Amino acid sequence: MKNIWDSAVAQRVIGVAELNRLAKELIETNLPLMWVSGEISNFMRAASGHCYFSLKDAQAQVRCVMFRHKMQLQDWKPENGMQVEVRATPSFYEARGEFQLVAETMRRSGLGALYAAFEKLKAKLQSEGLFDEAGRQPLPRFPRAIGVVTSLKAAALRDVLTTLKRRMPAIPVIIYPTAVQGEGAGREIAAAIKTADAREECDVLIVCRGGGSIEDLWAFNEEVVARAIHACALPVISGVGHETDFTIADFVADMRAPTPTAAAQLASPNRDELVQDTTHYAQRLRRVAERALERRMQQLDGLARSLVHPGERIAVQLAHLGQLASRLRSAGGRGADERRWQLRGLAQTLRSARPDPRALEAAPRALGQRLRHAAANGLQAVRAELKHLAAQLSSLNPNAVLERGYSITELAGGGIVRDASMLKPDDEIRLTLAHGWVRANVKTAGQGEPEK
């Protein structure tokens, strides 16, 4: 435990507020969340919903507070004089300098042992396979009779009977009365289940009772009841307590209902829904029958129209044959006329395609004359083109240029001289003239007009 007096606090004077703060820190730091048992006294619920009370035993008492959001989770009402077990955090209320417990949850004394027994039996039966889904039986949709295992004085029985009467009054209900609370109730419930199973008077069995504390529902947590439900050949619906209550019977039964009323709803079909479904199917069947009848009537009308007297059919066939003969005769005459017109057209085409000897004789003469004219014109055009090309060739002939007094200057090593900058004094050059050539040496060379 932390010793706060090892600090400088022990060496100075402190106020009450600081003292209470140090006490609060010491208590809340070193005391853990714990279970505390005792008797409730001075219980008070404030307008805010928070509950204040004292927890006492023969030697001492302690103030407790349970805040509204925690108290709302309790499914029972605490009262003065009750022996309870509180899971709380030790605290210190600085404003009044009071030690108190801040309660997280509360249960009546002895419930811890009951919960432990519940969990132990649940684990045992689960390991044996009594909770396996594979072993559960389906509920019959239309049971011949429904069995109910409960107390004749239980409000749950009235709820079940009222629900069954409203949903399907025609189904018989067989009650197997038994105690559902107190000493020996578990054995009576198991015996009632075995009796219903042995008599085979019903198709589904409801095991139910109303809500209550865990002690009130404990008979349905006994092993003998669980094994009787598991051994029952009838489908069993467990409707014990409220929606938040769970018993061992719920885990073993073939179907768990949150309330006895819900168990009755699971066990019985709904008459109103069946009437509605039957009406709907009847309407569909009537519409289908009407459509089928209408189709048959149409088929009958079609067959009646196709049913003709043999004499009428023969007369119709004879008239048809007369029409065909007339069409054949008219078709034969039209065919002969068409052939004659075709022959006339072919004869005319043949006459127009017959050759004309005089035209054929004149054609070669005309072609010869056209050929001579074409040859003469072609030769004249070629001569003019040659003359033109010769004139162009003559104008481009370098000798013609040399004839006008020009010359071609070449370097001794080859190459045409086009610029004076290519020469220097004493270079040997060659001059090609219109007639012959001359070798010479350069005296001077420059740009512009030559010196006089």
PAMAR-709572 format. One record per residue (C-alpha): residue in one letter; x, y, z; residue number from 1. Coordinates in steps of 0.25 Angstrom, whole numbers, plus 5000, padded with zeros to 4 digits. Each point is the difference from the previous one (the first is absolute). Layout:
% residues N
 type   px   py   pz seq
    A    X    Y    Z NUM
...
//
This chain:
% residues 452
 type   px   py   pz seq
    M 5000 5000 5000   1
    K 5005 5014 4997   2
    N 5004 5008 5012   3
    I 4997 5014 4996   4
    W 5006 5006 5013   5
    D 5014 4997 4995   6
    S 4999 5013 4992   7
    A 5000 5014 5005   8
    V 4986 5000 5004   9
    A 5003 4995 5014  10
    Q 5009 5012 5003  11
    R 4989 5010 4998  12
    V 4986 5004 5004  13
    I 4989 4996 4990  14
    G 4985 5004 4999  15
    V 4988 4990 5001  16
    A 4998 5001 4985  17
    E 5014 4995 4997  18
    L 4999 4990 5011  19
    N 4988 4994 4994  20
    R 5006 5000 4986  21
    L 5012 4993 5005  22
    A 4991 4990 5007  23
    K 4992 4998 4987  24
    E 5013 4998 4992  25
    L 5005 4990 5011  26
    I 4987 4992 5000  27
    E 4997 4999 4985  28
    T 5014 4997 4996  29
    N 5002 4989 5009  30
    L 4986 4993 5002  31
    P 4996 4992 4987  32
    L 4986 4997 4995  33
    M 4994 4989 5009  34
    W 4987 4993 5005  35
    V 4995 5004 5013  36
    S 4988 4993 5007  37
    G 4990 5006 5010  38
    E 4986 5004 5003  39
    I 4994 5012 4994  40
    S 4995 5012 5009  41
    N 4996 5014 4998  42
    F 4997 4998 4985  43
    M 4996 5012 4992  44
    R 4998 5003 4986  45
    A 5003 5015 4996  46
    A 4992 5008 4990  47
    S 5012 4999 4991  48
    G 4999 4985 5000  49
    H 5012 4997 5008  50
    C 4999 4991 5012  51
    Y 5006 5002 5014  52
    F 5000 4989 5011  53
    S 5008 4994 5011  54
    L 5006 4986 5000  55
    K 5001 4994 5014  56
    D 5003 4988 5008  57
    A 5001 4997 5014  58
    Q 5012 5008 5003  59
    A 5001 5011 4990  60
    Q 4993 5008 4989  61
    V 5005 5008 4987  62
    R 4993 5010 4992  63
    C 4997 4996 4985  64
    V 4996 5007 4987  65
    M 4995 4994 4988  66
    F 4999 5009 4988  67
    R 4987 5000 4991  68
    H 5007 4994 4988  69
    K 5004 4988 5008  70
    M 4987 4999 5008  71
    Q 4993 4999 4986  72
    L 5007 4987 4997  73
    Q 4994 4993 5012  74
    D 4988 4991 4997  75
    W 4995 5000 5015  76
    K 4997 5011 5010  77
    P 5009 5001 5012  78
    E 4993 5002 5014  79
    N 5004 5003 5014  80
    G 5003 4987 5008  81
    M 5005 4992 4988  82
    Q 5013 4993 5000  83
    V 5008 5003 4988  84
    E 5014 4999 4994  85
    V 5005 5013 4994  86
    R 5011 5001 4990  87
    A 5006 5014 5003  88
    T 5012 5009 4999  89
    P 5004 5006 5014  90
    S 5000 5015 4999  91
    F 5000 5013 5009  92
    Y 4990 5011 4999  93
    E 5009 5012 5002  94
    A 4988 5010 5003  95
    R 4996 4993 5012  96
    G 5012 4992 5004  97
    E 4993 4987 4999  98
    F 5005 4986 4995  99
    Q 4990 4994 4991 100
    L 4999 4989 4989 101
    V 4996 5003 4986 102
    A 4992 4988 4995 103
    E 5001 4994 4986 104
    T 4990 4989 5002 105
    M 4992 4993 5011 106
    R 4995 4986 5002 107
    R 4992 4993 5011 108
    S 5009 4992 5009 109
    G 5001 4986 4995 110
    L 4999 5003 4986 111
    G 5015 4998 4998 112
    A 4999 4986 5003 113
    L 4987 4998 4991 114
    Y 5008 5006 4988 115
    A 5012 4991 5003 116
    A 4991 4988 5000 117
    F 4993 5005 4988 118
    E 5013 5001 4992 119
    K 5005 4987 5005 120
    L 4988 4992 4996 121
    K 4999 5008 4986 122
    A 5015 4996 4997 123
    K 4997 4986 5004 124
    L 4988 4998 4992 125
    Q 5006 5007 4988 126
    S 5012 4991 5001 127
    E 4991 4988 4999 128
    G 4993 5006 4987 129
    L 4986 5003 5006 130
    F 5001 5014 4993 131
    D 5004 4995 4986 132
    E 4992 5006 4989 133
    A 5001 4986 4993 134
    G 4991 4994 5010 135
    R 4989 5010 5000 136
    Q 4986 4996 4994 137
    P 4992 5009 4990 138
    L 4987 5005 5005 139
    P 4987 4995 4993 140
    R 4993 5010 4992 141
    F 4986 4995 5002 142
    P 5001 4992 5014 143
    R 4988 4992 5003 144
    A 5001 5003 5015 145
    I 5009 5009 5008 146
    G 5005 4997 5014 147
    V 5003 5010 5011 148
    V 5008 4997 5012 149
    T 4998 5011 5011 150
    S 4993 5003 5012 151
    L 4984 5001 5000 152
    K 5002 5013 5008 153
    A 5010 5006 4991 154
    A 4997 5013 4993 155
    A 5009 4994 4988 156
    L 4989 4989 4998 157
    R 4989 5011 4998 158
    D 5009 5007 4990 159
    V 5003 4987 4993 160
    L 4985 4996 4999 161
    T 4996 5014 4996 162
    T 5010 5000 4989 163
    L 4997 4986 4995 164
    K 4985 5003 5000 165
    R 5002 5012 4992 166
    R 5009 4994 4990 167
    M 4994 4986 4998 168
    P 4988 4996 5009 169
    A 4998 4987 4993 170
    I 5013 4994 5005 171
    P 4998 4992 5013 172
    V 5009 5005 5012 173
    I 5004 4989 5010 174
    I 5005 5006 5014 175
    Y 5010 4992 5008 176
    P 5000 5007 5013 177
    T 5012 5002 5009 178
    A 5006 5009 5010 179
    V 5010 5010 4994 180
    Q 5006 5005 5012 181
    G 5005 4996 5014 182
    E 5005 4987 5005 183
    G 4999 4988 4991 184
    A 4994 5008 4989 185
    G 5012 4995 4990 186
    R 4996 4985 5003 187
    E 4985 5003 4997 188
    I 5003 5008 4987 189
    A 5009 4988 4995 190
    A 4989 4990 5004 191
    A 4989 5008 4992 192
    I 5009 5001 4988 193
    K 5002 4984 5001 194
    T 4985 4998 5001 195
    A 4997 5009 4988 196
    D 5011 4992 4992 197
    A 4994 4987 5005 198
    R 4986 5003 4997 199
    E 5003 5005 4985 200
    E 4987 5009 5001 201
    C 5006 5012 4994 202
    D 5010 5003 4988 203
    V 5007 5012 5007 204
    L 5003 5003 5015 205
    I 5001 5014 5007 206
    V 5008 5001 5013 207
    C 4997 5014 5006 208
    R 4998 5009 5011 209
    G 5000 5015 5002 210
    G 5012 5009 5004 211
    G 5007 5001 5014 212
    S 5013 5000 5007 213
    I 5011 4990 4998 214
    E 4995 4992 5012 215
    D 4986 5000 4995 216
    L 5004 4994 4986 217
    W 5010 4991 5006 218
    A 4992 4987 4998 219
    F 5002 5002 4985 220
    N 5015 5000 5003 221
    E 5000 4986 5006 222
    E 5007 4988 4993 223
    V 4988 4991 5002 224
    V 4992 5010 4991 225
    A 5011 5002 4990 226
    R 5001 4985 4998 227
    A 4985 4998 4999 228
    I 4999 5010 4989 229
    H 5012 4994 4993 230
    A 4994 4986 5001 231
    C 4986 5004 4995 232
    A 4996 4995 4987 233
    L 4990 5012 4998 234
    P 5006 5013 4995 235
    V 5001 5009 5012 236
    I 4998 5015 5001 237
    S 5006 5007 5012 238
    G 4993 5013 5004 239
    V 5005 5003 5014 240
    G 5001 5014 5005 241
    H 5002 5013 4992 242
    E 5008 5003 4988 243
    T 5013 5003 5009 244
    D 4998 4987 5008 245
    F 5008 4988 4996 246
    T 4999 4986 5006 247
    I 5007 4987 4998 248
    A 4986 4995 4994 249
    D 5002 5011 4989 250
    F 5013 4994 4995 251
    V 4995 4985 5000 252
    A 4986 5003 4994 253
    D 4998 4998 4985 254
    M 4995 5015 4999 255
    R 5002 5011 5010 256
    A 4989 5011 5001 257
    P 5002 5013 5007 258
    T 4987 5000 5007 259
    P 4988 4990 5003 260
    T 4992 5007 4990 261
    A 5011 4999 4989 262
    A 5001 4985 5003 263
    A 4985 4999 4997 264
    Q 5002 5008 4987 265
    L 5011 4990 4996 266
    A 4992 4988 5003 267
    S 4987 5004 4992 268
    P 4997 5004 4986 269
    N 4993 5014 4999 270
    R 4985 4998 4996 271
    D 4999 5014 4994 272
    E 5013 4998 4991 273
    L 4995 4986 4996 274
    V 4986 5006 4996 275
    Q 5007 5011 4993 276
    D 5009 4990 4992 277
    T 4989 4991 4997 278
    T 4992 5012 4995 279
    H 5011 5004 4991 280
    Y 5003 4986 4995 281
    A 4985 4998 4997 282
    Q 5000 5013 4992 283
    R 5012 4996 4992 284
    L 4994 4986 4998 285
    R 4987 5007 4995 286
    R 5008 5009 4991 287
    V 5008 4988 4994 288
    A 4987 4992 4998 289
    E 4993 5012 4993 290
    R 5012 5002 4991 291
    A 5001 4985 4996 292
    L 4985 5000 4997 293
    E 5001 5012 4991 294
    R 5011 4994 4993 295
    R 4992 4987 4998 296
    M 4988 5008 4995 297
    Q 5009 5007 4990 298
    Q 5005 4987 4995 299
    L 4986 4994 4999 300
    D 4996 5012 4991 301
    G 5012 4998 4991 302
    L 4996 4985 4999 303
    A 4986 5003 4997 304
    R 5004 5010 4989 305
    S 5009 4990 4994 306
    L 4989 4989 5000 307
    V 4994 5001 4985 308
    H 4990 4991 4993 309
    P 5007 4990 4990 310
    G 4990 5005 4989 311
    E 5004 5014 5002 312
    R 5015 4997 5001 313
    I 4998 4992 4986 314
    A 4993 5012 4994 315
    V 5011 5009 5005 316
    Q 5011 4991 4994 317
    L 4992 4999 4987 318
    A 4999 5016 4999 319
    H 5015 5000 5003 320
    L 5003 4990 4989 321
    G 4992 5009 4990 322
    Q 5008 5012 5004 323
    L 5013 4992 4998 324
    A 4996 4995 4986 325
    S 4996 5015 4996 326
    R 5013 5005 5005 327
    L 5007 4989 4992 328
    R 4994 5003 4987 329
    S 5002 5015 5002 330
    A 5015 4997 5004 331
    G 5002 4992 4987 332
    G 4995 5011 4991 333
    R 5008 5010 5007 334
    G 5012 4992 4998 335
    A 4999 4998 4985 336
    D 4998 5015 4998 337
    E 5012 5003 5008 338
    R 5008 4990 4992 339
    R 4996 5007 4987 340
    W 5003 5014 5005 341
    Q 5014 4994 5004 342
    L 5002 4994 4986 343
    R 4997 5014 4994 344
    G 5009 5007 5009 345
    L 5012 4990 4997 346
    A 4997 5002 4985 347
    Q 5001 5015 5000 348
    T 5013 4999 5008 349
    L 5006 4990 4990 350
    R 4996 5010 4989 351
    S 5007 5011 5007 352
    A 5012 4992 5003 353
    R 5002 4996 4985 354
    P 5013 5006 4994 355
    D 5000 5010 4988 356
    P 5011 4996 4989 357
    R 5001 5014 4994 358
    A 5002 5006 5014 359
    L 5010 4990 5003 360
    E 5008 5003 4987 361
    A 5000 5015 5003 362
    A 5005 4998 5014 363
    P 5014 4995 4996 364
    R 5002 5012 4990 365
    A 4996 5010 5010 366
    L 5009 4993 5010 367
    G 5012 5001 4990 368
    Q 4998 5015 4998 369
    R 4999 5003 5014 370
    L 5013 4992 5002 371
    R 5008 5008 4990 372
    H 4995 5013 5005 373
    A 5004 4995 5014 374
    A 5014 4996 4996 375
    A 5003 5013 4992 376
    N 4995 5008 5012 377
    G 5009 4992 5009 378
    L 5012 5001 4992 379
    Q 4998 5015 4999 380
    A 4999 5001 5015 381
    V 5013 4992 5002 382
    R 5008 5009 4990 383
    A 4995 5012 5007 384
    E 5004 4994 5014 385
    L 5014 4996 4994 386
    K 5002 5014 4995 387
    H 4997 5006 5013 388
    L 5009 4990 5008 389
    A 5012 5003 4990 390
    A 4998 5015 5002 391
    Q 5001 4998 5015 392
    L 5012 4991 4999 393
    S 5007 5010 4991 394
    S 4998 5011 5011 395
    L 5005 4991 5011 396
    N 5013 4995 4992 397
    P 5012 5006 5007 398
    N 5008 5001 4986 399
    A 4989 5010 4996 400
    V 5004 5008 5012 401
    L 5015 4999 4997 402
    E 4997 5004 4986 403
    R 4996 5014 5006 404
    G 5014 5002 5006 405
    Y 4998 4993 5013 406
    S 5010 4990 5006 407
    I 5000 4989 5010 408
    T 5011 5002 5011 409
    E 5005 4987 5007 410
    L 5010 4998 5011 411
    A 5012 4991 4997 412
    G 4995 4989 5009 413
    G 4986 5001 4994 414
    G 4988 5008 5004 415
    I 4993 5012 4994 416
    V 5004 5013 5005 417
    R 4987 5009 5003 418
    D 5006 5010 5010 419
    A 5013 5008 5000 420
    S 5002 4996 5015 421
    M 5003 4986 4995 422
    L 5013 5005 4994 423
    K 5013 5006 5005 424
    P 5012 5005 4992 425
    D 5009 4990 4992 426
    D 4988 4990 5000 427
    E 5000 4992 4987 428
    I 4987 5000 4993 429
    R 4994 4995 4987 430
    L 4991 5008 4991 431
    T 4990 4993 4990 432
    L 4997 5008 4988 433
    A 4990 4998 4989 434
    H 5011 4994 4992 435
    G 5012 4994 5008 436
    W 5005 5003 5014 437
    V 5011 5008 5007 438
    R 5009 4998 5013 439
    A 5003 5012 5008 440
    N 5005 5005 5013 441
    V 4992 5010 5009 442
    K 5007 5013 5002 443
    T 4990 5006 5009 444
    A 4986 4997 5005 445
    G 4989 5008 5006 446
    Q 4985 5005 5001 447
    G 4994 5011 4992 448
    E 5005 5007 4987 449
    P 5014 4995 4996 450
    E 5012 5010 5001 451
    K 5004 5008 4988 452
//
